[in-house]
Amino acid sequence: MFRWVDISDSSFESLSFEDQRRISEFGVYDAVVSEIQSKIKDPKSSPATKRHLISLNNLPQAVVILTQQFERFITPRQADFHIIWGIFYLILKANWLLKTIEYVGNKIALSDSLSSKAQRLVDITKHLNHDLEEVVLSANGRTETIELVEQHSSERFVLPLQRNTNFYGRQKELDRIMKHIAPNSKSSLGAYTIYGRRGVGKTALALQFAYDCIDTRTYDFVFWVQSETMVSTRQSFASIAKFLHLGRDDGSQDHEILVAVHNWLGKTDSAWLLIFDNIENESILRLYWPVNASRGSVLITSRDYHLFIKKVCIRGDTLKPFESQQSWELLLVLLGKDWKKKYQGDAPQTEIMAGKALLLTLEGLALAIEQTANLIKDEQIGGSTMAGTFETFKFRIENLPEGYSAPRSASERALDTIWAISFQSLTRNSRALLSLMAWFSPDGIPVDMLRLRQEHENANSGSRPIPTSSADGQYLRTFLRSVLTSPSDLQTAITDLAERKLIKTQSRKLTIHRVVQEATYFQSIQSLQDTFDFASCLLFERFPNDPPPNQSLHQQWSLCNKYVGHVLYMSKAFSKYSMSGVLKASEEFIEMLNNASWYLYEIGDYDTCESVIRVALSASSDQNSAQYSRLLLTDGSRLYEQNRLQKCRTVWEECLQIREKLFPNNLRRIANILTNIGNLELAMGNPTAALLHYRRAQNIYLQSDVPMVDKLAVTQLNLGRLYALQGNFVEATKHTKSAELVIQKSSLSFMVHVYYAYGKIYMFQKKWDSARKGFAECLNIGLTSMPTHQITCAAWYSMACLEYIQGDGKASLANLAKAKEIAVIRSPIREDGTLARILWKTAVVLDSFNHVESGTEAAALRRRAEGIKQSLIAAGEGGHICRSHSSMFGISKEEDSYDALVPLFFR
């Protein structure tokens, strides 16, 4: 901080009085941006000047990012950056040195200049960058550090990847994309898909198109979505929402962010480009597709051509590998000007033949050609000759170890050989780090995650996840531990991998191409197991663990969101290897999967939750263990909220059997599952059985030596719900009030259910004002903390029913529309019971208008709702309504049949 004050003061004092005055007046962000834009629009500016100025568009935002991060590190002190903005302004105003300013990553660099002002700017920015690097370096010793910049973002663009300065060719493909999705006056969405095999250059082509559009200002906004998984897609949309100031920054799933972004895309007058990179799942496109947008364009990259693309009339073409001559030209470009000059002149034919023969095995894949160029230039591999590199290749391909997940095809064997040669030239620390990165999500691995916590640094037992007992692979474990415990060793390994183009570094995050991950090989099964265990340990340490049974992770959603993508990627990779029986899961890995699946259950991502819990269940070696019972508890919770009650019963009863055998004297563990089974019985229309389970659990909690306040509150709320359904409103109110008093508003996620319960109790008694108050309180919490949760959807639905009863059909339809919006977001592909009930109720309200048009619409909605209901019943979904006298509540049997399609808590 003090060095910054010194250098800024000395820089200011060295300027003339007039320059000091200008800096005081114009040393702000807006002045610099305005000057750049005015010169771009000035007809007197030459084309060359305009090109240079356009290249500076990202510069102001880069300075903002740099200065903001510097301020974060010196808090609570404050720094004055007028000197930086002022000197930029003076340089721009003088209209000289435009060619010398460059924007590189997160830093501002200036080339040599005779100008004293420029030199002052060089000194200042060097100092600022140097100080930030020092702070980050010192922070490596801490458990968690602040990330400098999460993405490259300028005023109107969100791109997590930097421009590829070695991009070659593909002009026809770029023109073809522009032809199909260029913004125009038509009110239709332009869409195009780039699809093809791994390593052919799909992402590189999409990225080049994005930067071309930025350079030419073809679009007002460009957004990049990393789309390999639902989680990475959701995180990208959250970044877009944050960039557009549309949502909250709390790290939760935030379904409302999707709605906000979709609404913005549909309503804005700006032209935008949305890029979905690496789509592997059709359901992701269905959920995140901008259905109501007409001003924008969508570009997709994928290894597969999905059926969904055909349904929305997206044009797509296969990206073909480079032809032989193109491959040769690209290789020379990547080797550099001297090499290109040499091989276009009098180079020995043996060299040229060797180079072209090597390229032939790579089948024109851009990524492999790029890596081949790096190998040729490496003195240790080919002696800086193509012939030497080709000889190394031929020897290595004959000795390439087989993969442990699946056999390689001939083409895969050749490509993997290129990577194997690259890996062999790495230091042992670098190789260890690369093997770790093969287990994590490739689009953003935090550097801070690659550090063992203190309790594992000196581990010397043979227990996993940090093994030390086997002699096989002892060297690998040594280097893994070295990289993960020494910041300097880690940084050296990162630098080595980056210089060899195997990874990329950006803003304290590492990225690695999926092709490199897939090509990573392990010398033995033991080394495979060791790297997996170390990677498991790193994630297990960071993902929130050991949540109390049936308790919420809500307060840690932000941390869960940060790491869940890596957990999912590791789960998928484990499945690939475990199928062949070569990889075993540690208890910590399984527990981490359970924690992640519980988080996914909480945020309503049931499909992803199911996939993770399936991996965890199959990985468990002991199906009678406490850990296995916890997995069953999570799985049953997911099934319960999906209203798949028969399957839920099977899972929870198995969980109860395990716990009764394992913990005959630890009744608290049994009480948790008893409460859940009580909810299940009530949802299936068995109030007597439900009451027995509730009372048994309640007695255990009351007799416990350890205070079980939260458990008692949940049981009281469940009893209140049961008595309300039986028409015993005195007992229902008493138990609900008791639950409220126990919690005393300390948990909003609990109180939202309490207020909803009050609303239903009063509504059954036809106390409309009190019911309205209960639902309103529920919505006050829900819209703030869980705007697209099922409880919020249920509150909107109940409020709509209340409006309808009181004769306000328009208000009822408005509330039903809000409920439907949430229902569609929560289940974008599958029409569920919640949607069926909303459609049916909408039809009922429309019928009350007695209009021909509304009657026709109502009939169509009834048919659709009935179709959904019948398909759900046929699939074994839905519960039962235990109201023996529904007429007492003013509820028809038809309404009961739709209520039964909705999970109990939200009826």
ZAMARGU-4260 file (C-alpha; in steps of 0.2 Angstrom, whole numbers, plus 5000, padded with zeros to 4 digits):
<rodrens>
0) 5000/5000/5000 | 5014/5012/5005 | 5024/5008/4989 | 5008/5012/4979 | 5006/5029/4987
5) 5024/5033/4984 | 5025/5028/4966 | 5008/5037/4962 | 5013/5053/4971 | 5030/5053/4962
10) 5022/5050/4945 | 5010/5064/4948 | 5023/5077/4954 | 5034/5073/4939 | 5020/5079/4927
15) 5018/5097/4921 | 5005/5109/4930 | 4994/5107/4915 | 4994/5088/4915 | 4991/5088/4933
20) 4976/5099/4931 | 4969/5087/4917 | 4972/5072/4928 | 4963/5080/4942 | 4948/5084/4930
25) 4948/5069/4918 | 4956/5055/4929 | 4941/5044/4929 | 4935/5028/4920 | 4921/5037/4910
30) 4933/5050/4903 | 4944/5036/4896 | 4929/5026/4889 | 4922/5042/4881 | 4938/5047/4873
35) 4941/5029/4865 | 4923/5029/4858 | 4924/5047/4852 | 4940/5043/4842 | 4932/5027/4835
40) 4917/5037/4828 | 4928/5052/4823 | 4928/5052/4803 | 4945/5060/4804 | 4952/5044/4812
45) 4961/5033/4800 | 4956/5015/4798 | 4973/5010/4806 | 4969/5021/4821 | 4951/5014/4822
50) 4958/4996/4822 | 4970/5000/4836 | 4956/5009/4846 | 4944/4995/4844 | 4958/4983/4851
55) 4958/4995/4867 | 4939/4992/4870 | 4943/4980/4884 | 4956/4990/4892 | 4946/5001/4904
60) 4937/4986/4911 | 4954/4977/4913 | 4960/4992/4923 | 4944/4992/4933 | 4946/4973/4937
65) 4964/4976/4942 | 4961/4991/4953 | 4946/4983/4962 | 4956/4967/4966 | 4970/4978/4973
70) 4958/4987/4984 | 4951/4970/4990 | 4968/4965/4996 | 4972/4982/5005 | 4955/4983/5014
75) 4951/4993/5025 | 4963/5005/5017 | 4958/5014/5001 | 4968/5019/4986 | 4967/5033/4973
80) 4969/5028/4955 | 4966/5045/4947 | 4984/5044/4941 | 4981/5028/4930 | 4965/5035/4922
85) 4973/5052/4920 | 4988/5046/4911 | 4978/5035/4900 | 4967/5050/4896 | 4982/5061/4892
90) 4990/5047/4880 | 4973/5045/4871 | 4970/5064/4870 | 4988/5066/4863 | 4983/5053/4849
95) 5001/5045/4850 | 5007/5029/4857 | 4990/5020/4852 | 5000/5006/4845 | 5010/5003/4860
100) 4996/4999/4872 | 4991/4981/4874 | 4979/4971/4884 | 4986/4954/4890 | 4975/4943/4901
105) 4972/4953/4917 | 4986/4965/4914 | 4990/4981/4905 | 5007/4981/4896 | 5015/4995/4886
110) 5029/4993/4873 | 5044/5004/4874 | 5041/5022/4871 | 5052/5038/4872 | 5037/5047/4881
115) 5039/5051/4899 | 5021/5049/4902 | 5020/5032/4894 | 5035/5027/4905 | 5026/5033/4920
120) 5011/5022/4915 | 5023/5007/4913 | 5030/5009/4930 | 5013/5011/4938 | 5005/4996/4930
125) 5020/4985/4933 | 5020/4990/4951 | 5001/4986/4953 | 5003/4969/4944 | 5018/4965/4954
130) 5010/4969/4971 | 4995/4958/4966 | 5006/4944/4961 | 5015/4945/4978 | 4999/4945/4987
135) 4993/4930/4978 | 5009/4921/4981 | 5009/4924/4999 | 4990/4919/5000 | 4995/4902/4993
140) 4999/4896/5011 | 4981/4899/5017 | 4967/4887/5016 | 4957/4898/5004 | 4962/4913/4994
145) 4953/4926/4985 | 4952/4923/4966 | 4958/4938/4955 | 4946/4937/4941 | 4933/4923/4938
150) 4932/4927/4919 | 4937/4938/4905 | 4923/4951/4904 | 4922/4968/4895 | 4908/4980/4894
155) 4897/4969/4884 | 4905/4952/4883 | 4907/4937/4895 | 4920/4925/4888 | 4930/4914/4900
160) 4943/4910/4887 | 4956/4921/4880 | 4959/4923/4861 | 4968/4910/4852 | 4983/4919/4844
165) 4988/4904/4834 | 4971/4901/4826 | 4973/4895/4808 | 4961/4894/4793 | 4943/4890/4794
170) 4937/4905/4785 | 4924/4896/4775 | 4917/4889/4791 | 4917/4906/4800 | 4908/4913/4784
175) 4895/4899/4785 | 4891/4902/4803 | 4889/4921/4800 | 4878/4917/4785 | 4866/4907/4796
180) 4865/4917/4812 | 4870/4935/4808 | 4858/4947/4817 | 4845/4954/4806 | 4828/4963/4806
185) 4819/4946/4805 | 4810/4941/4821 | 4817/4924/4822 | 4831/4916/4832 | 4846/4911/4822
190) 4855/4895/4827 | 4869/4884/4821 | 4879/4869/4828 | 4897/4865/4826 | 4899/4846/4829
195) 4913/4834/4826 | 4925/4822/4834 | 4936/4826/4849 | 4951/4838/4846 | 4945/4844/4829
200) 4944/4862/4835 | 4925/4865/4838 | 4928/4876/4853 | 4942/4885/4845 | 4931/4889/4830
205) 4917/4895/4841 | 4929/4906/4851 | 4937/4913/4835 | 4919/4917/4829 | 4915/4926/4846
210) 4931/4937/4845 | 4928/4941/4827 | 4910/4947/4832 | 4918/4957/4846 | 4930/4965/4834
215) 4917/4969/4821 | 4904/4974/4834 | 4892/4962/4825 | 4883/4959/4841 | 4879/4970/4856
220) 4882/4956/4868 | 4892/4939/4867 | 4889/4926/4881 | 4898/4910/4883 | 4890/4895/4892
225) 4901/4880/4897 | 4888/4867/4894 | 4896/4850/4897 | 4885/4847/4913 | 4869/4854/4920
230) 4879/4862/4934 | 4892/4870/4923 | 4878/4877/4912 | 4869/4884/4927 | 4885/4892/4934
235) 4888/4900/4917 | 4870/4907/4917 | 4873/4913/4935 | 4889/4923/4928 | 4878/4930/4914
240) 4865/4936/4926 | 4878/4943/4938 | 4886/4952/4923 | 4868/4959/4918 | 4864/4963/4936
245) 4849/4952/4935 | 4851/4940/4950 | 4857/4938/4968 | 4875/4933/4971 | 4873/4920/4984
250) 4879/4904/4975 | 4863/4895/4975 | 4855/4886/4961 | 4843/4901/4958 | 4831/4895/4946
255) 4825/4913/4945 | 4841/4917/4937 | 4836/4907/4922 | 4820/4916/4921 | 4828/4933/4923
260) 4841/4929/4909 | 4828/4922/4897 | 4817/4937/4900 | 4831/4948/4896 | 4836/4939/4881
265) 4817/4939/4875 | 4814/4958/4879 | 4830/4967/4875 | 4832/4977/4859 | 4850/4973/4858
270) 4858/4959/4847 | 4866/4945/4857 | 4875/4929/4854 | 4874/4915/4866 | 4887/4901/4864
275) 4883/4884/4871 | 4900/4875/4871 | 4902/4856/4872 | 4884/4851/4874 | 4883/4832/4879
280) 4865/4831/4885 | 4849/4836/4876 | 4840/4840/4892 | 4852/4855/4895 | 4847/4863/4879
285) 4829/4860/4882 | 4830/4869/4899 | 4842/4883/4894 | 4836/4886/4877 | 4830/4904/4874
290) 4812/4899/4869 | 4804/4917/4868 | 4819/4926/4861 | 4819/4933/4843 | 4833/4946/4842
295) 4848/4934/4846 | 4858/4920/4839 | 4864/4904/4846 | 4880/4894/4842 | 4882/4876/4849
300) 4897/4865/4849 | 4895/4846/4852 | 4902/4829/4848 | 4885/4823/4844 | 4871/4830/4834
305) 4856/4830/4845 | 4838/4827/4840 | 4832/4842/4849 | 4842/4852/4837 | 4831/4846/4823
310) 4815/4850/4832 | 4820/4869/4834 | 4827/4870/4816 | 4845/4873/4820 | 4856/4872/4805
315) 4872/4862/4809 | 4887/4855/4800 | 4901/4843/4804 | 4918/4852/4807 | 4930/4842/4796
320) 4948/4839/4801 | 4961/4848/4791 | 4967/4841/4774 | 4985/4835/4772 | 4991/4852/4765
325) 4981/4862/4778 | 4989/4851/4792 | 5006/4855/4785 | 5003/4873/4783 | 4996/4874/4801
330) 5011/4865/4808 | 5023/4877/4800 | 5013/4892/4807 | 5014/4884/4824 | 5033/4881/4822
335) 5036/4899/4819 | 5042/4910/4805 | 5060/4903/4805 | 5054/4885/4803 | 5041/4890/4790
340) 5055/4899/4780 | 5066/4884/4782 | 5054/4871/4776 | 5047/4882/4761 | 5065/4883/4755
345) 5079/4870/4754 | 5074/4858/4769 | 5080/4840/4767 | 5066/4829/4759 | 5068/4817/4773
350) 5063/4830/4785 | 5048/4835/4775 | 5043/4817/4772 | 5044/4813/4791 | 5034/4828/4796
355) 5020/4824/4783 | 5020/4805/4788 | 5018/4810/4807 | 5004/4822/4802 | 4995/4808/4793
360) 4993/4798/4809 | 4985/4813/4817 | 4971/4813/4805 | 4970/4832/4803 | 4965/4836/4821
365) 4970/4854/4826 | 4974/4851/4844 | 4986/4836/4840 | 4995/4846/4827 | 4998/4860/4839
370) 5005/4848/4852 | 5016/4840/4838 | 5023/4857/4835 | 5028/4859/4853 | 5036/4841/4852
375) 5046/4846/4837 | 5053/4861/4845 | 5058/4852/4861 | 5077/4848/4860 | 5074/4833/4872
380) 5062/4824/4861 | 5066/4826/4843 | 5082/4836/4843 | 5072/4850/4835 | 5069/4840/4819
385) 5054/4832/4812 | 5063/4816/4808 | 5069/4814/4826 | 5051/4817/4833 | 5044/4804/4820
390) 5056/4791/4826 | 5052/4795/4844 | 5033/4793/4839 | 5036/4776/4831 | 5045/4769/4846
395) 5032/4776/4858 | 5017/4770/4849 | 5023/4752/4850 | 5026/4754/4869 | 5010/4764/4874
400) 5002/4756/4889 | 4984/4751/4887 | 4970/4761/4895 | 4961/4755/4910 | 4944/4761/4906
405) 4942/4755/4888 | 4953/4749/4873 | 4959/4762/4861 | 4955/4762/4843 | 4969/4764/4830
410) 4966/4783/4828 | 4965/4785/4847 | 4981/4776/4849 | 4991/4787/4838 | 4983/4803/4846
415) 4987/4797/4863 | 5005/4793/4858 | 5007/4812/4855 | 5001/4816/4872 | 5011/4802/4880
420) 5027/4809/4872 | 5023/4826/4879 | 5019/4818/4896 | 5036/4809/4897 | 5046/4825/4895
425) 5038/4833/4910 | 5045/4834/4927 | 5039/4821/4940 | 5030/4835/4949 | 5022/4841/4933
430) 5016/4824/4928 | 5009/4821/4946 | 4999/4837/4944 | 4993/4833/4927 | 4987/4816/4933
435) 4977/4825/4947 | 4969/4837/4935 | 4962/4822/4924 | 4949/4819/4938 | 4942/4837/4939
440) 4931/4847/4928 | 4942/4854/4915 | 4934/4871/4913 | 4940/4879/4929 | 4951/4871/4942
445) 4955/4883/4956 | 4973/4884/4961 | 4968/4885/4979 | 4960/4868/4978 | 4976/4860/4974
450) 4983/4860/4992 | 4981/4847/5006 | 4974/4853/5022 | 4986/4852/5037 | 4979/4836/5044
455) 4984/4826/5029 | 5001/4834/5025 | 5010/4823/5038 | 4998/4807/5036 | 5008/4791/5038
460) 4995/4778/5040 | 4989/4766/5027 | 4972/4772/5027 | 4964/4781/5012 | 4962/4793/5004
465) 4980/4797/5006 | 4989/4779/5004 | 5007/4776/5009 | 5007/4758/5012 | 5010/4750/4995
470) 5028/4750/4988 | 5021/4751/4970 | 5019/4770/4965 | 5028/4776/4980 | 5037/4789/4969
475) 5021/4795/4962 | 5013/4797/4980 | 5029/4807/4985 | 5028/4819/4970 | 5009/4821/4973
480) 5012/4826/4991 | 5026/4837/4986 | 5015/4847/4973 | 5000/4848/4985 | 5010/4854/5001
485) 5023/4866/4993 | 5017/4882/4985 | 5033/4884/4975 | 5033/4866/4969 | 5015/4868/4963
490) 5018/4884/4954 | 5034/4877/4946 | 5023/4862/4940 | 5009/4874/4933 | 5022/4884/4924
495) 5029/4868/4916 | 5012/4862/4910 | 5007/4879/4903 | 5023/4881/4894 | 5021/4865/4885
500) 5003/4870/4881 | 4995/4856/4891 | 4985/4867/4902 | 4980/4886/4902 | 4981/4897/4917
505) 4969/4912/4919 | 4964/4921/4935 | 4970/4909/4948 | 4961/4895/4938 | 4968/4881/4927
510) 4959/4874/4912 | 4964/4858/4903 | 4957/4851/4887 | 4946/4836/4888 | 4957/4827/4875
515) 4972/4829/4886 | 4962/4822/4901 | 4956/4808/4891 | 4974/4804/4885 | 4982/4805/4902
520) 4988/4787/4906 | 4993/4779/4922 | 5009/4768/4924 | 4999/4755/4934 | 4983/4752/4943
525) 4991/4757/4959 | 4995/4774/4951 | 4978/4776/4945 | 4971/4772/4962 | 4983/4784/4971
530) 4979/4799/4960 | 4961/4796/4962 | 4962/4795/4981 | 4972/4811/4982 | 4960/4820/4971
535) 4946/4813/4982 | 4954/4819/4997 | 4956/4837/4990 | 4937/4838/4986 | 4932/4829/5001
540) 4941/4842/5012 | 4932/4857/5003 | 4914/4851/4999 | 4903/4854/5015 | 4902/4837/5024
545) 4893/4829/5038 | 4877/4838/5037 | 4865/4833/5051 | 4852/4820/5045 | 4837/4829/5037
550) 4846/4846/5040 | 4849/4859/5027 | 4865/4864/5018 | 4857/4881/5014 | 4870/4891/5023
555) 4883/4883/5013 | 4875/4883/4996 | 4888/4895/4989 | 4903/4884/4994 | 4893/4868/4987
560) 4891/4877/4971 | 4909/4881/4969 | 4914/4863/4970 | 4899/4852/4964 | 4905/4853/4946
565) 4921/4844/4951 | 4912/4831/4961 | 4901/4827/4947 | 4915/4826/4934 | 4924/4815/4946
570) 4909/4804/4949 | 4907/4802/4930 | 4926/4797/4928 | 4925/4785/4943 | 4910/4776/4934
575) 4921/4774/4918 | 4935/4765/4927 | 4925/4756/4940 | 4915/4746/4926 | 4931/4737/4923
580) 4934/4734/4941 | 4951/4743/4942 | 4946/4757/4954 | 4940/4756/4971 | 4931/4770/4981
585) 4936/4776/4998 | 4923/4780/5011 | 4928/4798/5010 | 4923/4798/4991 | 4907/4790/4994
590) 4903/4802/5008 | 4907/4816/4997 | 4895/4810/4984 | 4882/4809/4997 | 4885/4826/5003
595) 4884/4833/4985 | 4868/4823/4981 | 4860/4830/4996 | 4864/4848/4990 | 4857/4844/4973
600) 4842/4837/4981 | 4840/4853/4991 | 4841/4864/4976 | 4829/4853/4966 | 4841/4846/4953
605) 4833/4828/4955 | 4840/4821/4939 | 4858/4825/4943 | 4855/4820/4961 | 4849/4803/4956
610) 4865/4800/4944 | 4877/4804/4959 | 4868/4794/4972 | 4868/4779/4959 | 4886/4780/4958
615) 4888/4781/4977 | 4877/4766/4980 | 4886/4755/4967 | 4903/4760/4974 | 4898/4755/4992
620) 4906/4738/4996 | 4896/4736/5012 | 4877/4737/5009 | 4874/4735/5028 | 4884/4750/5034
625) 4879/4766/5041 | 4886/4775/5026 | 4875/4765/5015 | 4860/4769/5025 | 4864/4788/5023
630) 4864/4785/5005 | 4847/4777/5005 | 4840/4791/5016 | 4846/4804/5003 | 4839/4793/4989
635) 4822/4791/4997 | 4821/4810/5000 | 4823/4813/4982 | 4810/4800/4977 | 4798/4807/4990
640) 4799/4825/4983 | 4796/4818/4966 | 4780/4809/4973 | 4787/4792/4968 | 4781/4785/4984
645) 4781/4766/4981 | 4800/4767/4977 | 4802/4779/4991 | 4795/4766/5003 | 4806/4752/4997
650) 4822/4763/4999 | 4817/4770/5016 | 4812/4753/5024 | 4828/4746/5019 | 4837/4761/5027
655) 4827/4758/5043 | 4831/4739/5043 | 4850/4743/5042 | 4849/4756/5056 | 4839/4745/5068
660) 4852/4731/5066 | 4867/4743/5068 | 4860/4755/5081 | 4849/4746/5093 | 4854/4757/5107
665) 4856/4773/5097 | 4838/4778/5094 | 4841/4795/5088 | 4847/4788/5071 | 4832/4777/5070
670) 4820/4792/5074 | 4826/4802/5059 | 4820/4788/5047 | 4804/4785/5057 | 4799/4803/5054
675) 4802/4801/5036 | 4792/4785/5035 | 4778/4794/5044 | 4778/4808/5030 | 4777/4794/5018
680) 4762/4785/5026 | 4753/4801/5027 | 4756/4805/5008 | 4750/4788/5004 | 4733/4790/5014
685) 4738/4781/5030 | 4736/4793/5044 | 4735/4780/5058 | 4752/4772/5053 | 4759/4790/5051
690) 4754/4795/5068 | 4762/4779/5076 | 4778/4784/5067 | 4777/4802/5072 | 4774/4798/5090
695) 4788/4785/5091 | 4800/4797/5084 | 4794/4811/5096 | 4796/4800/5111 | 4814/4797/5106
700) 4818/4815/5104 | 4810/4819/5121 | 4820/4806/5130 | 4836/4810/5122 | 4850/4816/5133
705) 4856/4828/5119 | 4844/4843/5115 | 4834/4839/5099 | 4825/4855/5097 | 4825/4856/5079
710) 4819/4838/5077 | 4805/4841/5089 | 4800/4856/5079 | 4799/4846/5063 | 4789/4832/5071
715) 4777/4845/5078 | 4774/4853/5061 | 4771/4835/5054 | 4758/4832/5067 | 4750/4848/5063
720) 4749/4844/5045 | 4741/4827/5049 | 4728/4834/5061 | 4723/4847/5048 | 4720/4834/5035
725) 4709/4825/5048 | 4699/4841/5051 | 4705/4842/5069 | 4710/4861/5068 | 4712/4864/5086
730) 4726/4851/5087 | 4733/4856/5070 | 4735/4874/5076 | 4742/4869/5093 | 4756/4858/5085
735) 4760/4871/5072 | 4761/4884/5085 | 4772/4873/5095 | 4784/4871/5080 | 4785/4890/5077
740) 4789/4893/5096 | 4803/4880/5096 | 4811/4887/5081 | 4807/4905/5085 | 4810/4911/5067
745) 4829/4906/5068 | 4827/4896/5052 | 4818/4904/5037 | 4819/4888/5027 | 4808/4880/5041
750) 4797/4895/5044 | 4791/4896/5026 | 4783/4879/5029 | 4776/4884/5045 | 4767/4899/5037
755) 4761/4888/5023 | 4754/4876/5036 | 4745/4891/5044 | 4738/4896/5027 | 4731/4878/5024
760) 4723/4876/5041 | 4714/4893/5040 | 4709/4890/5022 | 4701/4873/5027 | 4691/4883/5040
765) 4686/4896/5027 | 4695/4910/5037 | 4700/4918/5021 | 4709/4933/5028 | 4720/4923/5040
770) 4723/4911/5026 | 4729/4925/5015 | 4740/4931/5028 | 4748/4914/5030 | 4751/4912/5012
775) 4758/4930/5010 | 4770/4927/5024 | 4776/4911/5016 | 4778/4921/4999 | 4788/4935/5008
780) 4801/4922/5013 | 4800/4911/4998 | 4802/4925/4985 | 4817/4931/4995 | 4827/4916/4999
785) 4819/4902/4988 | 4809/4910/4973 | 4808/4894/4963 | 4806/4881/4977 | 4791/4870/4977
790) 4785/4878/4992 | 4784/4895/4984 | 4775/4887/4969 | 4763/4879/4981 | 4760/4896/4990
795) 4756/4904/4973 | 4744/4890/4969 | 4735/4891/4986 | 4734/4910/4984 | 4726/4907/4967
800) 4713/4895/4974 | 4709/4908/4988 | 4706/4922/4975 | 4695/4910/4965 | 4685/4906/4980
805) 4682/4924/4983 | 4677/4928/4966 | 4692/4936/4958 | 4696/4926/4943 | 4709/4937/4935
810) 4719/4938/4951 | 4718/4919/4952 | 4724/4917/4934 | 4739/4929/4938 | 4744/4918/4953
815) 4742/4902/4943 | 4753/4909/4929 | 4767/4913/4943 | 4765/4895/4949 | 4766/4888/4932
820) 4782/4897/4928 | 4790/4889/4943 | 4783/4872/4939 | 4790/4873/4921 | 4807/4879/4927
825) 4808/4865/4940 | 4803/4851/4927 | 4807/4858/4910 | 4807/4842/4900 | 4795/4831/4910
830) 4777/4836/4914 | 4774/4832/4932 | 4760/4832/4944 | 4763/4850/4950 | 4760/4856/4932
835) 4745/4845/4929 | 4736/4852/4945 | 4740/4870/4939 | 4733/4867/4922 | 4717/4859/4929
840) 4714/4873/4941 | 4717/4886/4927 | 4704/4877/4917 | 4692/4878/4931 | 4694/4897/4933
845) 4692/4899/4914 | 4676/4890/4914 | 4669/4902/4927 | 4670/4916/4915 | 4657/4909/4904
850) 4665/4914/4888 | 4666/4904/4872 | 4685/4908/4870 | 4689/4904/4888 | 4678/4888/4887
855) 4688/4882/4872 | 4705/4885/4881 | 4698/4877/4897 | 4694/4861/4888 | 4711/4860/4880
860) 4719/4863/4897 | 4708/4849/4905 | 4713/4837/4891 | 4731/4840/4894 | 4730/4839/4913
865) 4720/4823/4912 | 4733/4816/4900 | 4747/4820/4912 | 4738/4813/4927 | 4735/4796/4918
870) 4753/4794/4913 | 4759/4798/4930 | 4747/4786/4938 | 4752/4772/4925 | 4770/4775/4930
875) 4766/4772/4948 | 4768/4790/4954 | 4756/4800/4965 | 4749/4798/4983 | 4733/4797/4991
880) 4722/4810/5000 | 4718/4805/5018 | 4703/4817/5020 | 4689/4805/5023 | 4676/4819/5021
885) 4683/4830/5007 | 4666/4839/5006 | 4669/4846/5023 | 4683/4856/5016 | 4673/4861/5000
890) 4685/4850/4989 | 4679/4839/4975 | 4685/4822/4972 | 4692/4828/4955 | 4703/4841/4965
895) 4708/4828/4977 | 4715/4817/4962 | 4726/4832/4956 | 4731/4836/4974 | 4737/4818/4976
900) 4749/4821/4961 | 4759/4834/4971 | 4771/4829/4986 | 4763/4830/5003 | 4772/4846/5009
905) 4766/4856/4994 | 4748/4851/4992
</rodrens>
